[in-house]
Amino acid sequence: MSQRSEEVGEVVMPGIAIGLTRTPARLGAAVRRPGADGPAVLAGRGYTDTDIEELARGWVLQTAALPSGWDDF
């Protein structure tokens, strides 16, 4: 199965390997940069854009220049 990654383009992902009786399996989204969903998660918890910018300026979280999700560790 192939998916589109916002970072590297088209990637081949493995399909669903196992199935569970009462929990239908589904293929998730392609990998994103670590922290890329941070602003959306915080907004969902009631933080405003201004709050998130303040946290980033205070080095509490990183919203820009995120590390690659595809680096070899």
CHARMM internal coordinates of N, CA and C (Angstrom, degrees):
IC EDIT
DIST 1 N 1 CA 1.4402
DIST 1 CA 1 C 1.5359
ANGL 1 N 1 CA 1 C 107.89
DIST 1 C 2 N 1.2973
ANGL 1 CA 1 C 2 N 117.15
DIHE 1 N 1 CA 1 C 2 N 138.13
DIST 2 N 2 CA 1.4638
ANGL 1 C 2 N 2 CA 119.77
DIHE 1 CA 1 C 2 N 2 CA 177.34
DIST 2 CA 2 C 1.5292
ANGL 2 N 2 CA 2 C 109.62
DIHE 1 C 2 N 2 CA 2 C -111.54
DIST 2 C 3 N 1.3194
ANGL 2 CA 2 C 3 N 115.11
DIHE 2 N 2 CA 2 C 3 N 148.44
DIST 3 N 3 CA 1.4520
ANGL 2 C 3 N 3 CA 123.25
DIHE 2 CA 2 C 3 N 3 CA 177.97
DIST 3 CA 3 C 1.5128
ANGL 3 N 3 CA 3 C 108.54
DIHE 2 C 3 N 3 CA 3 C -135.31
DIST 3 C 4 N 1.3015
ANGL 3 CA 3 C 4 N 115.61
DIHE 3 N 3 CA 3 C 4 N 162.38
DIST 4 N 4 CA 1.4669
ANGL 3 C 4 N 4 CA 121.08
DIHE 3 CA 3 C 4 N 4 CA 178.56
DIST 4 CA 4 C 1.5199
ANGL 4 N 4 CA 4 C 109.04
DIHE 3 C 4 N 4 CA 4 C -101.83
DIST 4 C 5 N 1.3218
ANGL 4 CA 4 C 5 N 116.55
DIHE 4 N 4 CA 4 C 5 N 120.56
DIST 5 N 5 CA 1.4576
ANGL 4 C 5 N 5 CA 122.99
DIHE 4 CA 4 C 5 N 5 CA 175.87
DIST 5 CA 5 C 1.5195
ANGL 5 N 5 CA 5 C 108.50
DIHE 4 C 5 N 5 CA 5 C -96.36
DIST 5 C 6 N 1.3369
ANGL 5 CA 5 C 6 N 117.44
DIHE 5 N 5 CA 5 C 6 N 132.73
DIST 6 N 6 CA 1.4629
ANGL 5 C 6 N 6 CA 120.08
DIHE 5 CA 5 C 6 N 6 CA 179.67
DIST 6 CA 6 C 1.5211
ANGL 6 N 6 CA 6 C 111.83
DIHE 5 C 6 N 6 CA 6 C -65.02
DIST 6 C 7 N 1.3206
ANGL 6 CA 6 C 7 N 116.66
DIHE 6 N 6 CA 6 C 7 N -18.75
DIST 7 N 7 CA 1.4596
ANGL 6 C 7 N 7 CA 120.70
DIHE 6 CA 6 C 7 N 7 CA -176.95
DIST 7 CA 7 C 1.5245
ANGL 7 N 7 CA 7 C 113.75
DIHE 6 C 7 N 7 CA 7 C -92.96
DIST 7 C 8 N 1.3420
ANGL 7 CA 7 C 8 N 117.91
DIHE 7 N 7 CA 7 C 8 N -42.75
DIST 8 N 8 CA 1.4558
ANGL 7 C 8 N 8 CA 120.35
DIHE 7 CA 7 C 8 N 8 CA -173.69
DIST 8 CA 8 C 1.5236
ANGL 8 N 8 CA 8 C 114.54
DIHE 7 C 8 N 8 CA 8 C -120.46
DIST 8 C 9 N 1.3128
ANGL 8 CA 8 C 9 N 117.63
DIHE 8 N 8 CA 8 C 9 N -2.84
DIST 9 N 9 CA 1.4614
ANGL 8 C 9 N 9 CA 120.62
DIHE 8 CA 8 C 9 N 9 CA 179.53
DIST 9 CA 9 C 1.5189
ANGL 9 N 9 CA 9 C 112.10
DIHE 8 C 9 N 9 CA 9 C 92.99
DIST 9 C 10 N 1.3098
ANGL 9 CA 9 C 10 N 116.38
DIHE 9 N 9 CA 9 C 10 N -141.61
DIST 10 N 10 CA 1.4625
ANGL 9 C 10 N 10 CA 122.17
DIHE 9 CA 9 C 10 N 10 CA -176.23
DIST 10 CA 10 C 1.5270
ANGL 10 N 10 CA 10 C 110.67
DIHE 9 C 10 N 10 CA 10 C -73.45
DIST 10 C 11 N 1.3374
ANGL 10 CA 10 C 11 N 116.71
DIHE 10 N 10 CA 10 C 11 N 128.33
DIST 11 N 11 CA 1.4656
ANGL 10 C 11 N 11 CA 121.73
DIHE 10 CA 10 C 11 N 11 CA 178.39
DIST 11 CA 11 C 1.5260
ANGL 11 N 11 CA 11 C 108.99
DIHE 10 C 11 N 11 CA 11 C -132.21
DIST 11 C 12 N 1.3154
ANGL 11 CA 11 C 12 N 115.99
DIHE 11 N 11 CA 11 C 12 N 150.46
DIST 12 N 12 CA 1.4581
ANGL 11 C 12 N 12 CA 121.52
DIHE 11 CA 11 C 12 N 12 CA 176.60
DIST 12 CA 12 C 1.5192
ANGL 12 N 12 CA 12 C 107.26
DIHE 11 C 12 N 12 CA 12 C -95.93
DIST 12 C 13 N 1.3342
ANGL 12 CA 12 C 13 N 115.20
DIHE 12 N 12 CA 12 C 13 N 125.43
DIST 13 N 13 CA 1.4567
ANGL 12 C 13 N 13 CA 121.10
DIHE 12 CA 12 C 13 N 13 CA -178.87
DIST 13 CA 13 C 1.5290
ANGL 13 N 13 CA 13 C 108.32
DIHE 12 C 13 N 13 CA 13 C -114.92
DIST 13 C 14 N 1.3470
ANGL 13 CA 13 C 14 N 117.40
DIHE 13 N 13 CA 13 C 14 N 148.88
DIST 14 N 14 CA 1.4583
ANGL 13 C 14 N 14 CA 118.71
DIHE 13 CA 13 C 14 N 14 CA 175.93
DIST 14 CA 14 C 1.5228
ANGL 14 N 14 CA 14 C 109.88
DIHE 13 C 14 N 14 CA 14 C -68.07
DIST 14 C 15 N 1.2943
ANGL 14 CA 14 C 15 N 116.95
DIHE 14 N 14 CA 14 C 15 N 150.62
DIST 15 N 15 CA 1.4676
ANGL 14 C 15 N 15 CA 121.25
DIHE 14 CA 14 C 15 N 15 CA 176.54
DIST 15 CA 15 C 1.5183
ANGL 15 N 15 CA 15 C 110.38
DIHE 14 C 15 N 15 CA 15 C -77.16
DIST 15 C 16 N 1.2960
ANGL 15 CA 15 C 16 N 116.52
DIHE 15 N 15 CA 15 C 16 N -173.95
DIST 16 N 16 CA 1.4613
ANGL 15 C 16 N 16 CA 122.30
DIHE 15 CA 15 C 16 N 16 CA 179.68
DIST 16 CA 16 C 1.5240
ANGL 16 N 16 CA 16 C 107.85
DIHE 15 C 16 N 16 CA 16 C -75.00
DIST 16 C 17 N 1.3434
ANGL 16 CA 16 C 17 N 116.54
DIHE 16 N 16 CA 16 C 17 N 123.72
DIST 17 N 17 CA 1.4595
ANGL 16 C 17 N 17 CA 121.24
DIHE 16 CA 16 C 17 N 17 CA -173.50
DIST 17 CA 17 C 1.5242
ANGL 17 N 17 CA 17 C 113.20
DIHE 16 C 17 N 17 CA 17 C -89.22
DIST 17 C 18 N 1.3191
ANGL 17 CA 17 C 18 N 118.34
DIHE 17 N 17 CA 17 C 18 N -30.71
DIST 18 N 18 CA 1.4595
ANGL 17 C 18 N 18 CA 120.62
DIHE 17 CA 17 C 18 N 18 CA -177.22
DIST 18 CA 18 C 1.5227
ANGL 18 N 18 CA 18 C 109.78
DIHE 17 C 18 N 18 CA 18 C -131.90
DIST 18 C 19 N 1.2992
ANGL 18 CA 18 C 19 N 116.04
DIHE 18 N 18 CA 18 C 19 N 162.90
DIST 19 N 19 CA 1.4556
ANGL 18 C 19 N 19 CA 120.71
DIHE 18 CA 18 C 19 N 19 CA 176.51
DIST 19 CA 19 C 1.5208
ANGL 19 N 19 CA 19 C 109.50
DIHE 18 C 19 N 19 CA 19 C -129.28
DIST 19 C 20 N 1.2989
ANGL 19 CA 19 C 20 N 117.04
DIHE 19 N 19 CA 19 C 20 N 145.78
DIST 20 N 20 CA 1.4565
ANGL 19 C 20 N 20 CA 122.06
DIHE 19 CA 19 C 20 N 20 CA 177.68
DIST 20 CA 20 C 1.5219
ANGL 20 N 20 CA 20 C 108.51
DIHE 19 C 20 N 20 CA 20 C -113.76
DIST 20 C 21 N 1.3006
ANGL 20 CA 20 C 21 N 116.65
DIHE 20 N 20 CA 20 C 21 N 146.95
DIST 21 N 21 CA 1.4543
ANGL 20 C 21 N 21 CA 121.32
DIHE 20 CA 20 C 21 N 21 CA -174.61
DIST 21 CA 21 C 1.5170
ANGL 21 N 21 CA 21 C 113.44
DIHE 20 C 21 N 21 CA 21 C -60.43
DIST 21 C 22 N 1.3310
ANGL 21 CA 21 C 22 N 117.81
DIHE 21 N 21 CA 21 C 22 N -49.94
DIST 22 N 22 CA 1.4581
ANGL 21 C 22 N 22 CA 120.14
DIHE 21 CA 21 C 22 N 22 CA -174.02
DIST 22 CA 22 C 1.5229
ANGL 22 N 22 CA 22 C 113.95
DIHE 21 C 22 N 22 CA 22 C -106.76
DIST 22 C 23 N 1.2941
ANGL 22 CA 22 C 23 N 117.38
DIHE 22 N 22 CA 22 C 23 N 1.19
DIST 23 N 23 CA 1.4618
ANGL 22 C 23 N 23 CA 120.74
DIHE 22 CA 22 C 23 N 23 CA 179.50
DIST 23 CA 23 C 1.5183
ANGL 23 N 23 CA 23 C 108.75
DIHE 22 C 23 N 23 CA 23 C -123.61
DIST 23 C 24 N 1.3223
ANGL 23 CA 23 C 24 N 117.48
DIHE 23 N 23 CA 23 C 24 N 104.67
DIST 24 N 24 CA 1.4701
ANGL 23 C 24 N 24 CA 118.29
DIHE 23 CA 23 C 24 N 24 CA -179.36
DIST 24 CA 24 C 1.5261
ANGL 24 N 24 CA 24 C 111.23
DIHE 23 C 24 N 24 CA 24 C -66.35
DIST 24 C 25 N 1.3014
ANGL 24 CA 24 C 25 N 115.17
DIHE 24 N 24 CA 24 C 25 N 136.40
DIST 25 N 25 CA 1.4668
ANGL 24 C 25 N 25 CA 120.54
DIHE 24 CA 24 C 25 N 25 CA 179.23
DIST 25 CA 25 C 1.5259
ANGL 25 N 25 CA 25 C 109.56
DIHE 24 C 25 N 25 CA 25 C -79.67
DIST 25 C 26 N 1.3122
ANGL 25 CA 25 C 26 N 116.05
DIHE 25 N 25 CA 25 C 26 N 148.68
DIST 26 N 26 CA 1.4567
ANGL 25 C 26 N 26 CA 120.67
DIHE 25 CA 25 C 26 N 26 CA 175.00
DIST 26 CA 26 C 1.5167
ANGL 26 N 26 CA 26 C 107.99
DIHE 25 C 26 N 26 CA 26 C -145.25
DIST 26 C 27 N 1.2868
ANGL 26 CA 26 C 27 N 115.38
DIHE 26 N 26 CA 26 C 27 N 148.82
DIST 27 N 27 CA 1.4559
ANGL 26 C 27 N 27 CA 121.37
DIHE 26 CA 26 C 27 N 27 CA 178.82
DIST 27 CA 27 C 1.5152
ANGL 27 N 27 CA 27 C 108.28
DIHE 26 C 27 N 27 CA 27 C -84.97
DIST 27 C 28 N 1.3174
ANGL 27 CA 27 C 28 N 117.62
DIHE 27 N 27 CA 27 C 28 N 127.48
DIST 28 N 28 CA 1.4559
ANGL 27 C 28 N 28 CA 122.20
DIHE 27 CA 27 C 28 N 28 CA -179.90
DIST 28 CA 28 C 1.5172
ANGL 28 N 28 CA 28 C 112.12
DIHE 27 C 28 N 28 CA 28 C -80.35
DIST 28 C 29 N 1.2967
ANGL 28 CA 28 C 29 N 114.82
DIHE 28 N 28 CA 28 C 29 N -179.71
DIST 29 N 29 CA 1.4585
ANGL 28 C 29 N 29 CA 121.33
DIHE 28 CA 28 C 29 N 29 CA 179.47
DIST 29 CA 29 C 1.5278
ANGL 29 N 29 CA 29 C 110.48
DIHE 28 C 29 N 29 CA 29 C -72.79
DIST 29 C 30 N 1.3109
ANGL 29 CA 29 C 30 N 115.51
DIHE 29 N 29 CA 29 C 30 N 160.20
DIST 30 N 30 CA 1.4656
ANGL 29 C 30 N 30 CA 120.65
DIHE 29 CA 29 C 30 N 30 CA 176.15
DIST 30 CA 30 C 1.5313
ANGL 30 N 30 CA 30 C 109.46
DIHE 29 C 30 N 30 CA 30 C -64.98
DIST 30 C 31 N 1.3120
ANGL 30 CA 30 C 31 N 115.88
DIHE 30 N 30 CA 30 C 31 N 157.39
DIST 31 N 31 CA 1.4625
ANGL 30 C 31 N 31 CA 121.21
DIHE 30 CA 30 C 31 N 31 CA -178.00
DIST 31 CA 31 C 1.5302
ANGL 31 N 31 CA 31 C 111.32
DIHE 30 C 31 N 31 CA 31 C -59.79
DIST 31 C 32 N 1.3243
ANGL 31 CA 31 C 32 N 115.16
DIHE 31 N 31 CA 31 C 32 N 143.32
DIST 32 N 32 CA 1.4719
ANGL 31 C 32 N 32 CA 121.39
DIHE 31 CA 31 C 32 N 32 CA 175.28
DIST 32 CA 32 C 1.5244
ANGL 32 N 32 CA 32 C 108.15
DIHE 31 C 32 N 32 CA 32 C -118.84
DIST 32 C 33 N 1.3031
ANGL 32 CA 32 C 33 N 116.09
DIHE 32 N 32 CA 32 C 33 N 167.64
DIST 33 N 33 CA 1.4625
ANGL 32 C 33 N 33 CA 119.87
DIHE 32 CA 32 C 33 N 33 CA 178.62
DIST 33 CA 33 C 1.5283
ANGL 33 N 33 CA 33 C 109.73
DIHE 32 C 33 N 33 CA 33 C -60.44
DIST 33 C 34 N 1.3457
ANGL 33 CA 33 C 34 N 118.07
DIHE 33 N 33 CA 33 C 34 N 140.68
DIST 34 N 34 CA 1.4605
ANGL 33 C 34 N 34 CA 120.38
DIHE 33 CA 33 C 34 N 34 CA 176.56
DIST 34 CA 34 C 1.5305
ANGL 34 N 34 CA 34 C 110.31
DIHE 33 C 34 N 34 CA 34 C -55.95
DIST 34 C 35 N 1.3137
ANGL 34 CA 34 C 35 N 116.67
DIHE 34 N 34 CA 34 C 35 N 126.54
DIST 35 N 35 CA 1.4569
ANGL 34 C 35 N 35 CA 121.21
DIHE 34 CA 34 C 35 N 35 CA 179.85
DIST 35 CA 35 C 1.5141
ANGL 35 N 35 CA 35 C 114.72
DIHE 34 C 35 N 35 CA 35 C 91.27
DIST 35 C 36 N 1.3380
ANGL 35 CA 35 C 36 N 117.88
DIHE 35 N 35 CA 35 C 36 N -5.50
DIST 36 N 36 CA 1.4595
ANGL 35 C 36 N 36 CA 120.68
DIHE 35 CA 35 C 36 N 36 CA -175.52
DIST 36 CA 36 C 1.5303
ANGL 36 N 36 CA 36 C 112.35
DIHE 35 C 36 N 36 CA 36 C -62.70
DIST 36 C 37 N 1.3111
ANGL 36 CA 36 C 37 N 117.57
DIHE 36 N 36 CA 36 C 37 N -27.97
DIST 37 N 37 CA 1.4630
ANGL 36 C 37 N 37 CA 120.79
DIHE 36 CA 36 C 37 N 37 CA -179.16
DIST 37 CA 37 C 1.5302
ANGL 37 N 37 CA 37 C 112.30
DIHE 36 C 37 N 37 CA 37 C -90.97
DIST 37 C 38 N 1.3147
ANGL 37 CA 37 C 38 N 117.67
DIHE 37 N 37 CA 37 C 38 N -1.75
DIST 38 N 38 CA 1.4632
ANGL 37 C 38 N 38 CA 121.86
DIHE 37 CA 37 C 38 N 38 CA -176.69
DIST 38 CA 38 C 1.5160
ANGL 38 N 38 CA 38 C 114.77
DIHE 37 C 38 N 38 CA 38 C -52.36
DIST 38 C 39 N 1.3287
ANGL 38 CA 38 C 39 N 119.08
DIHE 38 N 38 CA 38 C 39 N -52.84
DIST 39 N 39 CA 1.4662
ANGL 38 C 39 N 39 CA 119.18
DIHE 38 CA 38 C 39 N 39 CA 179.82
DIST 39 CA 39 C 1.5314
ANGL 39 N 39 CA 39 C 113.33
DIHE 38 C 39 N 39 CA 39 C -59.54
DIST 39 C 40 N 1.3147
ANGL 39 CA 39 C 40 N 118.33
DIHE 39 N 39 CA 39 C 40 N -39.09
DIST 40 N 40 CA 1.4672
ANGL 39 C 40 N 40 CA 121.04
DIHE 39 CA 39 C 40 N 40 CA 179.32
DIST 40 CA 40 C 1.5269
ANGL 40 N 40 CA 40 C 110.73
DIHE 39 C 40 N 40 CA 40 C -67.55
DIST 40 C 41 N 1.3318
ANGL 40 CA 40 C 41 N 116.79
DIHE 40 N 40 CA 40 C 41 N -40.10
DIST 41 N 41 CA 1.4650
ANGL 40 C 41 N 41 CA 120.40
DIHE 40 CA 40 C 41 N 41 CA 178.47
DIST 41 CA 41 C 1.5223
ANGL 41 N 41 CA 41 C 110.00
DIHE 40 C 41 N 41 CA 41 C -64.32
DIST 41 C 42 N 1.3307
ANGL 41 CA 41 C 42 N 116.97
DIHE 41 N 41 CA 41 C 42 N -45.69
DIST 42 N 42 CA 1.4687
ANGL 41 C 42 N 42 CA 120.28
DIHE 41 CA 41 C 42 N 42 CA 179.80
DIST 42 CA 42 C 1.5269
ANGL 42 N 42 CA 42 C 111.58
DIHE 41 C 42 N 42 CA 42 C -65.20
DIST 42 C 43 N 1.3224
ANGL 42 CA 42 C 43 N 116.84
DIHE 42 N 42 CA 42 C 43 N -38.78
DIST 43 N 43 CA 1.4704
ANGL 42 C 43 N 43 CA 120.04
DIHE 42 CA 42 C 43 N 43 CA 177.59
DIST 43 CA 43 C 1.5245
ANGL 43 N 43 CA 43 C 109.73
DIHE 42 C 43 N 43 CA 43 C -62.41
DIST 43 C 44 N 1.3149
ANGL 43 CA 43 C 44 N 116.97
DIHE 43 N 43 CA 43 C 44 N -37.52
DIST 44 N 44 CA 1.4522
ANGL 43 C 44 N 44 CA 121.33
DIHE 43 CA 43 C 44 N 44 CA 177.26
DIST 44 CA 44 C 1.5171
ANGL 44 N 44 CA 44 C 113.27
DIHE 43 C 44 N 44 CA 44 C -65.61
DIST 44 C 45 N 1.3229
ANGL 44 CA 44 C 45 N 116.60
DIHE 44 N 44 CA 44 C 45 N -21.08
DIST 45 N 45 CA 1.4684
ANGL 44 C 45 N 45 CA 122.24
DIHE 44 CA 44 C 45 N 45 CA 177.74
DIST 45 CA 45 C 1.5196
ANGL 45 N 45 CA 45 C 111.65
DIHE 44 C 45 N 45 CA 45 C -96.29
DIST 45 C 46 N 1.3385
ANGL 45 CA 45 C 46 N 116.70
DIHE 45 N 45 CA 45 C 46 N 7.22
DIST 46 N 46 CA 1.4560
ANGL 45 C 46 N 46 CA 120.17
DIHE 45 CA 45 C 46 N 46 CA 174.30
DIST 46 CA 46 C 1.5211
ANGL 46 N 46 CA 46 C 116.11
DIHE 45 C 46 N 46 CA 46 C 100.16
DIST 46 C 47 N 1.3282
ANGL 46 CA 46 C 47 N 118.08
DIHE 46 N 46 CA 46 C 47 N 0.77
DIST 47 N 47 CA 1.4596
ANGL 46 C 47 N 47 CA 120.61
DIHE 46 CA 46 C 47 N 47 CA 177.89
DIST 47 CA 47 C 1.5277
ANGL 47 N 47 CA 47 C 109.71
DIHE 46 C 47 N 47 CA 47 C -74.76
DIST 47 C 48 N 1.3077
ANGL 47 CA 47 C 48 N 116.23
DIHE 47 N 47 CA 47 C 48 N 139.65
DIST 48 N 48 CA 1.4637
ANGL 47 C 48 N 48 CA 120.60
DIHE 47 CA 47 C 48 N 48 CA 176.80
DIST 48 CA 48 C 1.5254
ANGL 48 N 48 CA 48 C 109.52
DIHE 47 C 48 N 48 CA 48 C -88.09
DIST 48 C 49 N 1.3272
ANGL 48 CA 48 C 49 N 116.66
DIHE 48 N 48 CA 48 C 49 N 168.47
DIST 49 N 49 CA 1.4731
ANGL 48 C 49 N 49 CA 120.18
DIHE 48 CA 48 C 49 N 49 CA 175.51
DIST 49 CA 49 C 1.5204
ANGL 49 N 49 CA 49 C 110.57
DIHE 48 C 49 N 49 CA 49 C -57.64
DIST 49 C 50 N 1.3299
ANGL 49 CA 49 C 50 N 116.43
DIHE 49 N 49 CA 49 C 50 N -39.22
DIST 50 N 50 CA 1.4678
ANGL 49 C 50 N 50 CA 120.83
DIHE 49 CA 49 C 50 N 50 CA 178.96
DIST 50 CA 50 C 1.5202
ANGL 50 N 50 CA 50 C 110.74
DIHE 49 C 50 N 50 CA 50 C -63.18
DIST 50 C 51 N 1.3307
ANGL 50 CA 50 C 51 N 117.35
DIHE 50 N 50 CA 50 C 51 N -42.86
DIST 51 N 51 CA 1.4734
ANGL 50 C 51 N 51 CA 121.10
DIHE 50 CA 50 C 51 N 51 CA 177.66
DIST 51 CA 51 C 1.5295
ANGL 51 N 51 CA 51 C 110.56
DIHE 50 C 51 N 51 CA 51 C -59.42
DIST 51 C 52 N 1.3207
ANGL 51 CA 51 C 52 N 115.63
DIHE 51 N 51 CA 51 C 52 N -45.62
DIST 52 N 52 CA 1.4682
ANGL 51 C 52 N 52 CA 120.82
DIHE 51 CA 51 C 52 N 52 CA -177.69
DIST 52 CA 52 C 1.5211
ANGL 52 N 52 CA 52 C 110.60
DIHE 51 C 52 N 52 CA 52 C -65.35
DIST 52 C 53 N 1.3302
ANGL 52 CA 52 C 53 N 117.65
DIHE 52 N 52 CA 52 C 53 N -40.70
DIST 53 N 53 CA 1.4681
ANGL 52 C 53 N 53 CA 121.14
DIHE 52 CA 52 C 53 N 53 CA 177.31
DIST 53 CA 53 C 1.5243
ANGL 53 N 53 CA 53 C 110.61
DIHE 52 C 53 N 53 CA 53 C -63.31
DIST 53 C 54 N 1.3245
ANGL 53 CA 53 C 54 N 117.58
DIHE 53 N 53 CA 53 C 54 N -40.37
DIST 54 N 54 CA 1.4754
ANGL 53 C 54 N 54 CA 121.07
DIHE 53 CA 53 C 54 N 54 CA 177.43
DIST 54 CA 54 C 1.5145
ANGL 54 N 54 CA 54 C 111.16
DIHE 53 C 54 N 54 CA 54 C -62.69
DIST 54 C 55 N 1.3241
ANGL 54 CA 54 C 55 N 117.19
DIHE 54 N 54 CA 54 C 55 N -43.44
DIST 55 N 55 CA 1.4671
ANGL 54 C 55 N 55 CA 120.76
DIHE 54 CA 54 C 55 N 55 CA 178.09
DIST 55 CA 55 C 1.5251
ANGL 55 N 55 CA 55 C 110.79
DIHE 54 C 55 N 55 CA 55 C -62.02
DIST 55 C 56 N 1.3213
ANGL 55 CA 55 C 56 N 117.32
DIHE 55 N 55 CA 55 C 56 N -40.07
DIST 56 N 56 CA 1.4705
ANGL 55 C 56 N 56 CA 120.74
DIHE 55 CA 55 C 56 N 56 CA 178.77
DIST 56 CA 56 C 1.5322
ANGL 56 N 56 CA 56 C 110.54
DIHE 55 C 56 N 56 CA 56 C -66.79
DIST 56 C 57 N 1.3250
ANGL 56 CA 56 C 57 N 117.12
DIHE 56 N 56 CA 56 C 57 N -42.52
DIST 57 N 57 CA 1.4790
ANGL 56 C 57 N 57 CA 119.90
DIHE 56 CA 56 C 57 N 57 CA 178.06
DIST 57 CA 57 C 1.5222
ANGL 57 N 57 CA 57 C 111.30
DIHE 56 C 57 N 57 CA 57 C -63.48
DIST 57 C 58 N 1.3340
ANGL 57 CA 57 C 58 N 117.15
DIHE 57 N 57 CA 57 C 58 N -32.33
DIST 58 N 58 CA 1.4644
ANGL 57 C 58 N 58 CA 121.32
DIHE 57 CA 57 C 58 N 58 CA 179.58
DIST 58 CA 58 C 1.5136
ANGL 58 N 58 CA 58 C 113.67
DIHE 57 C 58 N 58 CA 58 C -85.69
DIST 58 C 59 N 1.3306
ANGL 58 CA 58 C 59 N 117.64
DIHE 58 N 58 CA 58 C 59 N 9.25
DIST 59 N 59 CA 1.4674
ANGL 58 C 59 N 59 CA 124.36
DIHE 58 CA 58 C 59 N 59 CA 178.69
DIST 59 CA 59 C 1.5289
ANGL 59 N 59 CA 59 C 111.93
DIHE 58 C 59 N 59 CA 59 C 61.97
DIST 59 C 60 N 1.3328
ANGL 59 CA 59 C 60 N 117.55
DIHE 59 N 59 CA 59 C 60 N 27.28
DIST 60 N 60 CA 1.4598
ANGL 59 C 60 N 60 CA 121.25
DIHE 59 CA 59 C 60 N 60 CA 176.62
DIST 60 CA 60 C 1.5262
ANGL 60 N 60 CA 60 C 109.48
DIHE 59 C 60 N 60 CA 60 C -81.01
DIST 60 C 61 N 1.3238
ANGL 60 CA 60 C 61 N 116.51
DIHE 60 N 60 CA 60 C 61 N -34.60
DIST 61 N 61 CA 1.4563
ANGL 60 C 61 N 61 CA 121.55
DIHE 60 CA 60 C 61 N 61 CA 177.00
DIST 61 CA 61 C 1.5170
ANGL 61 N 61 CA 61 C 109.21
DIHE 60 C 61 N 61 CA 61 C -148.12
DIST 61 C 62 N 1.3111
ANGL 61 CA 61 C 62 N 115.38
DIHE 61 N 61 CA 61 C 62 N 164.37
DIST 62 N 62 CA 1.4589
ANGL 61 C 62 N 62 CA 121.33
DIHE 61 CA 61 C 62 N 62 CA -178.07
DIST 62 CA 62 C 1.5216
ANGL 62 N 62 CA 62 C 108.53
DIHE 61 C 62 N 62 CA 62 C -114.98
DIST 62 C 63 N 1.3257
ANGL 62 CA 62 C 63 N 116.46
DIHE 62 N 62 CA 62 C 63 N 124.62
DIST 63 N 63 CA 1.4655
ANGL 62 C 63 N 63 CA 120.83
DIHE 62 CA 62 C 63 N 63 CA -179.95
DIST 63 CA 63 C 1.5256
ANGL 63 N 63 CA 63 C 112.74
DIHE 62 C 63 N 63 CA 63 C -115.74
DIST 63 C 64 N 1.3166
ANGL 63 CA 63 C 64 N 117.97
DIHE 63 N 63 CA 63 C 64 N -10.14
DIST 64 N 64 CA 1.4674
ANGL 63 C 64 N 64 CA 122.61
DIHE 63 CA 63 C 64 N 64 CA -179.43
DIST 64 CA 64 C 1.5299
ANGL 64 N 64 CA 64 C 108.72
DIHE 63 C 64 N 64 CA 64 C -130.16
DIST 64 C 65 N 1.3063
ANGL 64 CA 64 C 65 N 116.00
DIHE 64 N 64 CA 64 C 65 N 161.02
DIST 65 N 65 CA 1.4727
ANGL 64 C 65 N 65 CA 122.16
DIHE 64 CA 64 C 65 N 65 CA 179.77
DIST 65 CA 65 C 1.5240
ANGL 65 N 65 CA 65 C 110.28
DIHE 64 C 65 N 65 CA 65 C 52.01
DIST 65 C 66 N 1.3231
ANGL 65 CA 65 C 66 N 115.85
DIHE 65 N 65 CA 65 C 66 N 48.23
DIST 66 N 66 CA 1.4630
ANGL 65 C 66 N 66 CA 120.93
DIHE 65 CA 65 C 66 N 66 CA -177.92
DIST 66 CA 66 C 1.5209
ANGL 66 N 66 CA 66 C 110.41
DIHE 65 C 66 N 66 CA 66 C -71.40
DIST 66 C 67 N 1.3410
ANGL 66 CA 66 C 67 N 117.12
DIHE 66 N 66 CA 66 C 67 N 149.69
DIST 67 N 67 CA 1.4643
ANGL 66 C 67 N 67 CA 119.61
DIHE 66 CA 66 C 67 N 67 CA 178.49
DIST 67 CA 67 C 1.5213
ANGL 67 N 67 CA 67 C 111.35
DIHE 66 C 67 N 67 CA 67 C -68.41
DIST 67 C 68 N 1.2924
ANGL 67 CA 67 C 68 N 116.37
DIHE 67 N 67 CA 67 C 68 N 158.66
DIST 68 N 68 CA 1.4567
ANGL 67 C 68 N 68 CA 121.73
DIHE 67 CA 67 C 68 N 68 CA 179.45
DIST 68 CA 68 C 1.5170
ANGL 68 N 68 CA 68 C 111.20
DIHE 67 C 68 N 68 CA 68 C -67.95
DIST 68 C 69 N 1.3109
ANGL 68 CA 68 C 69 N 116.49
DIHE 68 N 68 CA 68 C 69 N 144.65
DIST 69 N 69 CA 1.4673
ANGL 68 C 69 N 69 CA 120.78
DIHE 68 CA 68 C 69 N 69 CA 173.02
DIST 69 CA 69 C 1.5096
ANGL 69 N 69 CA 69 C 111.94
DIHE 68 C 69 N 69 CA 69 C -85.83
DIST 69 C 70 N 1.3228
ANGL 69 CA 69 C 70 N 117.82
DIHE 69 N 69 CA 69 C 70 N -0.33
DIST 70 N 70 CA 1.4554
ANGL 69 C 70 N 70 CA 122.07
DIHE 69 CA 69 C 70 N 70 CA -174.00
DIST 70 CA 70 C 1.5245
ANGL 70 N 70 CA 70 C 113.28
DIHE 69 C 70 N 70 CA 70 C -118.07
DIST 70 C 71 N 1.3331
ANGL 70 CA 70 C 71 N 118.78
DIHE 70 N 70 CA 70 C 71 N 10.26
DIST 71 N 71 CA 1.4621
ANGL 70 C 71 N 71 CA 120.63
DIHE 70 CA 70 C 71 N 71 CA 179.00
DIST 71 CA 71 C 1.5257
ANGL 71 N 71 CA 71 C 111.10
DIHE 70 C 71 N 71 CA 71 C -69.90
DIST 71 C 72 N 1.3064
ANGL 71 CA 71 C 72 N 116.50
DIHE 71 N 71 CA 71 C 72 N 147.60
DIST 72 N 72 CA 1.4697
ANGL 71 C 72 N 72 CA 121.36
DIHE 71 CA 71 C 72 N 72 CA 172.49
DIST 72 CA 72 C 1.5035
ANGL 72 N 72 CA 72 C 107.39
DIHE 71 C 72 N 72 CA 72 C -83.73
DIST 72 C 73 N 1.3033
ANGL 72 CA 72 C 73 N 115.96
DIHE 72 N 72 CA 72 C 73 N 131.52
DIST 73 N 73 CA 1.4727
ANGL 72 C 73 N 73 CA 119.33
DIHE 72 CA 72 C 73 N 73 CA -179.58
DIST 73 CA 73 C 1.4903
ANGL 73 N 73 CA 73 C 110.78
DIHE 72 C 73 N 73 CA 73 C -103.60
END
COOR INIT
IC SEED 1 N 1 CA 1 C
IC BUILD
